[in-house]
Amino acid sequence: MERCPVCRARFKEKPICYRCGADLEPLLTIEAEATGLEKQAVTLLGAGQWFEARQTAERALALQYSPLAAAARSFACRELIASETRRLEQLLR
C-alpha cells in the first residue's frame, strides 16, 4: 500500500494512518495474504501443477491485482491448454 485509501496520505508502514487515524490493519492483512498466494502460485508453476497454480493465482488476484499473479495465471492457463491438447492428440493416435 502506497497511500491511505481514506485520506491519500503516504503510507508509513504503520497500521494506523498518521493523518486521519484510519485502521489500515485489515487492508494490510489482505495485502499480505495476496502476496503469499502469489508466491504459492509461482511455486506451483515450478512444480508443474498448472491447475492448482491457476486457482491460486486467481485467489491472489481476487484479493489484490498484481502483474506477477496475472502472469502466473496466464502461464498456467496456457500450460493447461497445451497439456490437454497433447493428451487429446495421444488419444486420437
Buried (B, 14 or more C-beta within 10 A) or exposed (E): EEEBEEEEEEBEEEEEBEEEEBEBEEBBEEBEBBBEBBBBBBBBBEEEBBEBBBBBBBBBBEBBEBEBBBBBBEBBBEBBEEEEEEEEEEEEE
